[in-house]
């Protein structure tokens, strides 16, 4: 359980170093610290890829740390939950645009969310689903490719 918390701490530390820390003599050592912690601990030991340049809102919960891959261009909203083995990234067609994921989204284990798509707020993505099209808010999607299987009432 603590491993995922450490991984998120290292991600937040990297965000701070690259985007908020002011210049000075400590900036280079801080960047080196982040790079080493990220490469050695998060990527090699935990098998996760969470680069500092992706955008993740507060309240992210990682269910299991194995195999999580997040593209640097991804935007994830507040209070999201991600299962193990999830891949969130760009499509194979070479487009650099990555998914934008809304608030309160649950992504089931081994789901794949790819391409320049938007996933609305309060969405549930089933395990092993492949999401490659926009998903409206307040629905559950599942399957390959993912289709709406349930609409949530207000």
Backbone as a printed PyTorch tensor [residue, N CA C, xyz], in Angstrom:
tensor([[[  0.8240,  -1.1920,   0.0000],
         [  0.0000,   0.0000,   0.0000],
         [  0.8670,   1.2540,   0.0000]],

        [[  1.9160,   1.2760,   0.7730],
         [  2.7380,   2.4660,   0.8570],
         [  3.4770,   2.7500,  -0.4410]],

        [[  3.7290,   1.7150,  -1.2470],
         [  4.4700,   1.9240,  -2.4900],
         [  3.7540,   2.9130,  -3.4000]],

        [[  2.4410,   2.7840,  -3.5330],
         [  1.7060,   3.7010,  -4.4100],
         [  1.7220,   5.1220,  -3.8650]],

        [[  1.7340,   5.2490,  -2.5450],
         [  1.8130,   6.5770,  -1.9420],
         [  3.1810,   7.1900,  -2.2230]],

        [[  4.2350,   6.3920,  -2.1100],
         [  5.5740,   6.8780,  -2.4400],
         [  5.6520,   7.3010,  -3.9050]],

        [[  5.0520,   6.5000,  -4.7840],
         [  5.0750,   6.8250,  -6.2180],
         [  4.3850,   8.1570,  -6.4800]],

        [[  3.2400,   8.3930,  -5.8470],
         [  2.5410,   9.6660,  -6.0250],
         [  3.3300,  10.8160,  -5.4080]],

        [[  3.9780,  10.5610,  -4.2830],
         [  4.8220,  11.5920,  -3.6810],
         [  5.9540,  11.9740,  -4.6310]],

        [[  6.5990,  10.9840,  -5.2200],
         [  7.6970,  11.2610,  -6.1530],
         [  7.1730,  12.0110,  -7.3740]],

        [[  5.9790,  11.6320,  -7.8740],
         [  5.3710,  12.3690,  -8.9950],
         [  5.1480,  13.8320,  -8.5990]],

        [[  4.5180,  14.0660,  -7.4430],
         [  4.2280,  15.4430,  -6.9990],
         [  5.5300,  16.2260,  -6.7790]],

        [[  6.5330,  15.5670,  -6.2390],
         [  7.8360,  16.2080,  -6.0590],
         [  8.4130,  16.6130,  -7.4140]],

        [[  8.3410,  15.7250,  -8.4010],
         [  8.8240,  16.0330,  -9.7500],
         [  8.0750,  17.1960, -10.3700]],

        [[  6.7430,  17.2290, -10.1930],
         [  5.9390,  18.3620, -10.6990],
         [  6.4260,  19.6630, -10.0810]],

        [[  6.6550,  19.6250,  -8.7800],
         [  7.0970,  20.8240,  -8.0890],
         [  8.4660,  21.2650,  -8.6000]],

        [[  9.3950,  20.3260,  -8.7250],
         [ 10.7510,  20.6560,  -9.1730],
         [ 10.7230,  21.2660, -10.5670]],

        [[  9.9680,  20.6720, -11.4790],
         [  9.9940,  21.1260, -12.8720],
         [  9.1040,  22.3290, -13.1550]],

        [[  8.0420,  22.5210, -12.3810],
         [  7.0860,  23.5660, -12.7360],
         [  6.9130,  24.6680, -11.7030]],

        [[  7.3330,  24.4420, -10.4610],
         [  7.0770,  25.4530,  -9.4430],
         [  8.3200,  25.9360,  -8.7150]],

        [[  9.3470,  25.1200,  -8.6360],
         [ 10.5550,  25.5110,  -7.9010],
         [ 11.2490,  26.6580,  -8.6270]],

        [[ 11.7150,  27.6040,  -7.8570],
         [ 12.4460,  28.7280,  -8.4250],
         [ 13.8820,  28.3090,  -8.6770]],

        [[ 14.5310,  28.9830,  -9.6110],
         [ 15.9320,  28.6790,  -9.9110],
         [ 16.8200,  28.8850,  -8.6960]],

        [[ 18.0070,  28.4630,  -8.8100],
         [ 18.9510,  28.5980,  -7.7130],
         [ 19.9040,  27.4190,  -7.7060]],

        [[ 20.7850,  27.4330,  -6.7470],
         [ 21.8130,  26.3980,  -6.6980],
         [ 21.2430,  25.0240,  -6.3700]],

        [[ 20.0920,  24.9710,  -5.7270],
         [ 19.5160,  23.6790,  -5.3590],
         [ 18.6740,  23.0420,  -6.4630]],

        [[ 18.3500,  23.7900,  -7.5010],
         [ 17.4510,  23.2560,  -8.5170],
         [ 18.0360,  22.0380,  -9.2260]],

        [[ 19.2780,  22.0870,  -9.6110],
         [ 19.8960,  20.9430, -10.2920],
         [ 19.9600,  19.7090,  -9.3910]],

        [[ 20.4190,  19.8280,  -8.1380],
         [ 20.3990,  18.6420,  -7.2700],
         [ 18.9880,  18.0930,  -7.0370]],

        [[ 17.9880,  18.9750,  -6.9530],
         [ 16.6090,  18.5150,  -6.7870],
         [ 16.1400,  17.7380,  -8.0120]],

        [[ 16.4840,  18.2210,  -9.2060],
         [ 16.1300,  17.4980, -10.4300],
         [ 16.8040,  16.1300, -10.4730]],

        [[ 18.0650,  16.0800, -10.0820],
         [ 18.7870,  14.8030, -10.0620],
         [ 18.1390,  13.8490,  -9.0600]],

        [[ 17.7620,  14.3650,  -7.8890],
         [ 17.0730,  13.5450,  -6.8840],
         [ 15.7820,  12.9670,  -7.4520]],

        [[ 14.9900,  13.8190,  -8.1080],
         [ 13.7360,  13.3510,  -8.6950],
         [ 13.9940,  12.2770,  -9.7470]],

        [[ 14.9090,  12.5300, -10.6620],
         [ 15.1840,  11.5770, -11.7460],
         [ 15.6170,  10.2280, -11.1780]],

        [[ 16.5060,  10.2440, -10.2080],
         [ 16.9630,   8.9870,  -9.6020],
         [ 15.8300,   8.2600,  -8.8880]],

        [[ 15.0580,   8.9870,  -8.0800],
         [ 13.9440,   8.3630,  -7.3560],
         [ 12.9120,   7.8050,  -8.3250]],

        [[ 12.6150,   8.5620,  -9.3700],
         [ 11.6140,   8.1200, -10.3340],
         [ 12.0930,   6.8900, -11.1040]],

        [[ 13.3070,   6.9340, -11.6110],
         [ 13.8290,   5.8090, -12.4090],
         [ 14.0380,   4.5610, -11.5650]],

        [[ 14.7110,   4.7180, -10.4130],
         [ 15.0700,   3.5510,  -9.6110],
         [ 13.8890,   2.9750,  -8.8360]],

        [[ 13.1100,   3.8390,  -8.2080],
         [ 12.0410,   3.3420,  -7.3530],
         [ 10.7380,   3.1240,  -8.1210]],

        [[ 10.2390,   4.1780,  -8.7600],
         [  8.9260,   4.0870,  -9.4020],
         [  8.9640,   3.1780, -10.6250]],

        [[  9.9090,   3.3990, -11.5200],
         [  9.9260,   2.6220, -12.7630],
         [ 10.5010,   1.2210, -12.5760]],

        [[ 11.6710,   1.0970, -11.9760],
         [ 12.3120,  -0.2180, -11.8740],
         [ 11.7010,  -1.0960, -10.7860]],

        [[ 11.5430,  -0.5740,  -9.5810],
         [ 11.0300,  -1.3920,  -8.4880],
         [  9.5190,  -1.6030,  -8.5570]],

        [[  8.7660,  -0.5550,  -8.8530],
         [  7.3110,  -0.6590,  -8.8330],
         [  6.7020,  -0.9890, -10.1900]],

        [[  7.4580,  -0.8140, -11.2550],
         [  6.9170,  -1.1020, -12.5790],
         [  5.8500,  -0.1210, -13.0170]],

        [[  5.9850,   1.1310, -12.6050],
         [  5.0270,   2.1710, -12.9780],
         [  5.7440,   3.2480, -13.7810]],

        [[  4.9870,   3.9170, -14.6660],
         [  5.5320,   5.0490, -15.4090],
         [  4.5680,   6.2120, -15.2310]],

        [[  4.9430,   7.1480, -14.3650],
         [  4.1370,   8.3460, -14.1070],
         [  5.0630,   9.5430, -14.2370]],

        [[  5.2060,  10.1060, -15.4360],
         [  6.1380,  11.2180, -15.6290],
         [  5.6360,  12.5050, -14.9710]],

        [[  6.5680,  13.3490, -14.5870],
         [  6.2250,  14.6010, -13.9080],
         [  5.4610,  15.5580, -14.8090]],

        [[  5.5600,  15.4040, -16.1260],
         [  4.8730,  16.3560, -17.0000],
         [  3.4440,  15.9640, -17.3420]],

        [[  2.9350,  14.8210, -16.8730],
         [  1.4940,  14.5860, -17.0100],
         [  0.8080,  15.3900, -15.9000]],

        [[ -0.4800,  15.6560, -16.0550],
         [ -1.2060,  16.4600, -15.0780],
         [ -2.1970,  15.5710, -14.3460]],

        [[ -2.0600,  15.4900, -13.0270],
         [ -2.9320,  14.6520, -12.2080],
         [ -3.5000,  15.5070, -11.0870]],

        [[ -4.8270,  15.5340, -10.9860],
         [ -5.4780,  16.2960,  -9.9300],
         [ -5.3220,  15.6320,  -8.5750]],

        [[ -5.7590,  16.3230,  -7.5230],
         [ -5.6480,  15.7540,  -6.1790],
         [ -6.5790,  14.5600,  -5.9950]],

        [[ -6.2260,  13.6960,  -5.0740],
         [ -7.0980,  12.5890,  -4.7110],
         [ -6.9670,  11.3470,  -5.5650]],

        [[ -5.9020,  11.2340,  -6.3620],
         [ -5.7360,  10.0260,  -7.1800],
         [ -5.4850,   8.8280,  -6.2720]],

        [[ -6.1990,   7.7350,  -6.5440],
         [ -5.9940,   6.4860,  -5.8150],
         [ -5.5310,   5.4300,  -6.8070]],

        [[ -4.3800,   4.8240,  -6.5240],
         [ -3.8580,   3.7520,  -7.3680],
         [ -4.0950,   2.4510,  -6.6220]],

        [[ -4.9360,   1.5790,  -7.1930],
         [ -5.3260,   0.3460,  -6.5210],
         [ -4.1630,  -0.6150,  -6.3440]],

        [[ -3.3420,  -0.7520,  -7.3620],
         [ -2.1800,  -1.6310,  -7.2930],
         [ -1.1150,  -1.0300,  -8.1860]],

        [[  0.1080,  -1.0630,  -7.7560],
         [  1.1550,  -0.3210,  -8.4470],
         [  1.7380,  -1.0210,  -9.6630]],

        [[  1.4320,  -2.2720,  -9.9160],
         [  2.0920,  -2.9940, -11.0060],
         [  1.5630,  -2.6090, -12.3810]],

        [[  2.4570,  -2.2610, -13.2830],
         [  2.1240,  -2.0910, -14.6880],
         [  1.3900,  -0.8360, -15.0830]],

        [[  1.2820,   0.1390, -14.2280],
         [  0.5970,   1.3810, -14.5740],
         [  1.4800,   2.2220, -15.4880]],

        [[  0.9180,   2.6530, -16.6340],
         [  1.6510,   3.4990, -17.5780],
         [  0.7770,   4.7000, -17.9140]],

        [[  1.3100,   5.9010, -17.6920],
         [  0.5950,   7.1370, -18.0070],
         [  1.4690,   7.9690, -18.9330]],

        [[  0.9300,   8.3470, -20.0810],
         [  1.6460,   9.1620, -21.0530],
         [  1.9110,  10.5590, -20.4840]],

        [[  3.0250,  11.1850, -20.8510],
         [  3.3360,  12.5260, -20.3410],
         [  2.2970,  13.5900, -20.6820]],

        [[  1.5000,  13.3980, -21.7290],
         [  0.5280,  14.4110, -22.1450],
         [ -0.8600,  14.2150, -21.5430]],

        [[ -1.0450,  13.2050, -20.7300],
         [ -2.3500,  12.8900, -20.1460],
         [ -2.7370,  13.9260, -19.0980]],

        [[ -4.0420,  14.2090, -19.0180],
         [ -4.5990,  15.0490, -17.9580],
         [ -5.6340,  14.2010, -17.2240]],

        [[ -5.4550,  14.0580, -15.9100],
         [ -6.3730,  13.2790, -15.0770],
         [ -6.9610,  14.2180, -14.0370]],

        [[ -8.2890,  14.2090, -13.9110],
         [ -8.9790,  15.0950, -12.9790],
         [ -8.8400,  14.6830, -11.5260]],

        [[ -9.6690,  15.2820, -10.6900],
         [ -9.6330,  15.0600,  -9.2450],
         [-10.3230,  13.7530,  -8.8620]],

        [[ -9.8540,  13.1670,  -7.7750],
         [-10.4980,  12.0240,  -7.1310],
         [-10.7480,  10.8450,  -8.0600]],

        [[ -9.7660,  10.5010,  -8.8420],
         [ -9.8790,   9.3540,  -9.7450],
         [ -9.2510,   8.1270,  -9.0970]],

        [[ -9.6670,   6.9650,  -9.5730],
         [ -9.1560,   5.7010,  -9.0630],
         [ -8.7230,   4.8440, -10.2450]],

        [[ -7.5200,   4.2710, -10.1500],
         [ -6.9550,   3.5110, -11.2660],
         [ -6.5270,   2.1360, -10.7730]],

        [[ -6.9560,   1.0900, -11.4840],
         [ -6.5720,  -0.2770, -11.1570],
         [ -5.1870,  -0.6070, -11.6800]],

        [[ -4.7280,  -1.8340, -11.4210],
         [ -3.3840,  -2.2200, -11.8560],
         [ -3.3650,  -2.5510, -13.3450]],

        [[ -2.2000,  -2.3660, -13.9400],
         [ -2.0210,  -2.7010, -15.3460],
         [ -2.7080,  -1.7640, -16.3180]],

        [[ -3.1200,  -0.5970, -15.8710],
         [ -3.8220,   0.3630, -16.7340],
         [ -2.8130,   1.1120, -17.6000]],

        [[ -3.1930,   1.3320, -18.8540],
         [ -2.3810,   2.1230, -19.7810],
         [ -3.2250,   3.3050, -20.2370]],

        [[ -2.6950,   4.5100, -20.0710],
         [ -3.3650,   5.7270, -20.5280],
         [ -2.3700,   6.4490, -21.4170]],

        [[ -2.6590,   6.5050, -22.7200],
         [ -1.6690,   7.0910, -23.6080],
         [ -2.1940,   7.4830, -24.9620]],

        [[ -1.2660,   7.7700, -25.8540],
         [ -1.6060,   8.1960, -27.2080],
         [ -1.8520,   6.9860, -28.0930]],

        [[ -2.5490,   7.2170, -29.1940],
         [ -2.8300,   6.1430, -30.1470],
         [ -1.5830,   5.8330, -30.9650]],

        [[ -1.5960,   4.7080, -31.6330],
         [ -0.4380,   4.2660, -32.4230],
         [ -0.2680,   5.0460, -33.7200]],

        [[ -1.2120,   5.9260, -34.0370],
         [ -1.1290,   6.6670, -35.2990],
         [ -0.1410,   7.8320, -35.2510]],

        [[  0.5490,   7.9950, -34.1390],
         [  1.5780,   9.0270, -34.0440],
         [  1.0930,  10.3570, -33.5040]],

        [[ -0.2030,  10.4710, -33.2110],
         [ -0.7030,  11.7220, -32.6450],
         [ -0.1610,  11.8950, -31.2370]],

        [[  0.2450,  13.0900, -30.9250],
         [  0.8150,  13.3490, -29.5970],
         [ -0.2650,  13.6540, -28.5690]],

        [[ -1.4930,  13.8760, -29.0230],
         [ -2.5660,  14.2140, -28.0890],
         [ -2.9940,  12.9830, -27.3040]],

        [[ -3.1430,  13.1660, -26.0150],
         [ -3.4750,  12.0620, -25.1130],
         [ -4.8390,  12.3110, -24.4670]],

        [[ -5.3710,  11.3210, -23.7820],
         [ -6.6870,  11.4670, -23.1560],
         [ -6.7380,  12.5550, -22.0860]],

        [[ -7.9240,  13.1390, -21.9680],
         [ -8.2520,  14.0430, -20.8710],
         [ -9.3360,  13.3240, -20.0750]],

        [[ -9.0430,  13.0390, -18.8290],
         [ -9.9450,  12.2570, -17.9880],
         [-10.5400,  13.1790, -16.9380]],

        [[-11.8590,  13.1490, -16.8130],
         [-12.5670,  14.0370, -15.8940],
         [-12.3900,  13.6730, -14.4320]],

        [[-13.2180,  14.2770, -13.5970],
         [-13.1820,  14.0550, -12.1510],
         [-13.9860,  12.8140, -11.7730]],

        [[-13.6100,  12.1850, -10.6850],
         [-14.3380,  11.0440, -10.1220],
         [-14.4870,   9.8970, -11.1100]],

        [[-13.4290,   9.5870, -11.8170],
         [-13.4440,   8.5060, -12.8070],
         [-12.7650,   7.2780, -12.2080]],

        [[-13.3900,   6.1150, -12.4070],
         [-12.8010,   4.8430, -11.9930],
         [-12.3600,   4.1040, -13.2530]],

        [[-11.1000,   3.6800, -13.2910],
         [-10.5760,   2.9170, -14.4250],
         [-10.1970,   1.5380, -13.9060]],

        [[-10.9030,   0.5110, -14.3810],
         [-10.6890,  -0.8530, -13.9170],
         [ -9.3560,  -1.4270, -14.3540]],

        [[ -8.9630,  -2.5090, -13.7060],
         [ -7.6810,  -3.1600, -13.9650],
         [ -7.5080,  -3.5240, -15.4300]],

        [[ -6.3130,  -3.2920, -15.9220],
         [ -5.8820,  -3.6290, -17.2780],
         [ -6.6780,  -2.9280, -18.3930]],

        [[ -7.3820,  -1.8700, -18.0390],
         [ -8.0740,  -1.0840, -19.0650],
         [ -7.0460,  -0.2700, -19.8430]],

        [[ -7.3930,   0.0510, -21.0770],
         [ -6.5380,   0.8650, -21.9370],
         [ -7.3590,   2.0610, -22.3960]],

        [[ -6.8450,   3.2510, -22.1530],
         [ -7.4990,   4.4950, -22.5690],
         [ -6.5120,   5.1900, -23.4880]],

        [[ -6.8410,   5.2480, -24.7880],
         [ -5.8620,   5.7630, -25.7540],
         [ -6.4590,   6.7740, -26.7130]],

        [[ -5.5820,   7.6450, -27.1800],
         [ -5.9360,   8.5920, -28.2310],
         [ -6.3690,   9.9410, -27.7060]],

        [[ -6.6510,  10.8520, -28.6260],
         [ -7.0610,  12.2120, -28.2550],
         [ -8.5390,  12.2460, -27.8800]],

        [[ -8.8810,  11.6310, -26.7610],
         [-10.2790,  11.5090, -26.3520],
         [-10.5110,  12.2240, -25.0310]],

        [[-11.7940,  12.4050, -24.7090],
         [-12.1970,  12.9840, -23.4360],
         [-13.0990,  11.9900, -22.7190]],

        [[-12.7990,  11.7440, -21.4660],
         [-13.6320,  10.9020, -20.6160],
         [-14.2960,  11.8410, -19.6170]],

        [[-15.6320,  11.8750, -19.6180],
         [-16.3710,  12.8010, -18.7700],
         [-16.2620,  12.4930, -17.2880]],

        [[-16.8600,  13.3560, -16.4820],
         [-16.8740,  13.1760, -15.0290],
         [-17.7520,  11.9890, -14.6400]],

        [[-17.4390,  11.3850, -13.5050],
         [-18.2440,  10.3060, -12.9140],
         [-18.4200,   9.1120, -13.8380]],

        [[-17.3690,   8.7490, -14.5300],
         [-17.4020,   7.6080, -15.4540],
         [-16.7390,   6.4120, -14.7930]],

        [[-17.2790,   5.2290, -15.0680],
         [-16.6520,   3.9770, -14.6370],
         [-16.2380,   3.2210, -15.8890]],

        [[-14.9790,   2.8340, -15.9420],
         [-14.4540,   2.0690, -17.0750],
         [-14.1700,   0.6640, -16.5670]],

        [[-14.7940,  -0.3270, -17.1960],
         [-14.6610,  -1.7060, -16.7530],
         [-13.2690,  -2.2680, -16.9780]],

        [[-12.9660,  -3.3370, -16.2560],
         [-11.6800,  -4.0160, -16.3930],
         [-11.5040,  -4.5170, -17.8200]],

        [[-10.2980,  -4.4190, -18.3370],
         [ -9.9170,  -4.8800, -19.6790],
         [-10.5930,  -4.1230, -20.8220]],

        [[-11.2870,  -3.0370, -20.5400],
         [-11.9280,  -2.2530, -21.5990],
         [-10.8700,  -1.5120, -22.4080]],

        [[-11.1750,  -1.2710, -23.6710],
         [-10.3160,  -0.4460, -24.5240],
         [-11.1400,   0.7710, -24.9310]],

        [[-10.7770,   1.9190, -24.3740],
         [-11.5080,   3.1610, -24.6260],
         [-10.7240,   3.9670, -25.6510]],

        [[-11.3030,   4.1230, -26.8450],
         [-10.6290,   4.8760, -27.9020],
         [-11.5420,   5.9270, -28.5280]],

        [[-12.6740,   6.1910, -27.8660],
         [-13.6010,   7.2410, -28.3000],
         [-14.0460,   8.0280, -27.0740]],

        [[-14.5330,   9.2440, -27.3120],
         [-15.0240,  10.0720, -26.2110],
         [-16.0970,   9.3290, -25.4150]],

        [[-16.1000,   9.5750, -24.1010],
         [-17.0850,   8.9670, -23.2090],
         [-17.8080,  10.1020, -22.4880]],

        [[-19.1500,  10.1740, -22.5820],
         [-19.8750,  11.2400, -21.8910],
         [-19.8530,  11.0290, -20.3770]],

        [[-20.2330,  12.0500, -19.6490],
         [-20.2550,  11.9800, -18.1850],
         [-21.3450,  11.0280, -17.6960]],

        [[-21.1520,  10.5250, -16.4980],
         [-22.1610,   9.7430, -15.7750],
         [-22.5750,   8.4510, -16.4610]],

        [[-21.6090,   7.7010, -16.9700],
         [-21.9050,   6.4040, -17.5890],
         [-20.8740,   5.3690, -17.1410]],

        [[-21.2020,   4.1090, -17.3920],
         [-20.2540,   3.0130, -17.2340],
         [-19.9960,   2.4470, -18.6140]],

        [[-18.7260,   2.2410, -18.9590],
         [-18.3700,   1.6490, -20.2470],
         [-17.5850,   0.3640, -20.0040]],

        [[-17.7120,  -0.5610, -20.9560],
         [-16.9830,  -1.8280, -20.8640],
         [-16.8500,  -2.3990, -22.2640]],

        [[-15.9340,  -3.3310, -22.4250],
         [-15.7880,  -4.0500, -23.6840],
         [-14.6330,  -3.5660, -24.5260]],

        [[-14.4760,  -4.2570, -25.6610],
         [-13.4140,  -3.9550, -26.6170],
         [-14.0620,  -3.8540, -27.9950]],

        [[-14.2020,  -2.6710, -28.5510],
         [-13.9710,  -1.3570, -27.9410],
         [-15.0550,  -1.0500, -26.9050]],

        [[-14.7620,  -0.1260, -26.0190],
         [-15.6780,   0.1980, -24.9220],
         [-16.9780,   0.7960, -25.4490]],

        [[-18.0700,   0.3220, -24.8670],
         [-19.4100,   0.8320, -25.1840],
         [-20.1250,   1.1300, -23.8760]],

        [[-21.0870,   2.0280, -23.9390],
         [-21.8600,   2.3690, -22.7490],
         [-22.7270,   1.1720, -22.3770]],

        [[-22.5930,   0.7250, -21.1260],
         [-23.4070,  -0.3910, -20.6460],
         [-24.4000,   0.0580, -19.5820]],

        [[-24.1940,   1.2750, -19.0670],
         [-25.1060,   1.7760, -18.0510],
         [-24.9840,   3.2860, -17.9610]],

        [[-26.1290,   3.9440, -17.8000],
         [-26.1460,   5.3810, -17.5360],
         [-26.5000,   5.5820, -16.0770]],

        [[-25.7810,   6.4730, -15.4070],
         [-26.0070,   6.7060, -13.9820],
         [-27.0820,   7.7610, -13.8170]],

        [[-28.0070,   7.5440, -12.9070],
         [-29.0440,   8.5290, -12.6220],
         [-28.4860,   9.6760, -11.8150]],

        [[-29.1670,  10.8110, -11.8810],
         [-28.7070,  11.9880, -11.1240],
         [-29.1110,  11.8700,  -9.6900]]])
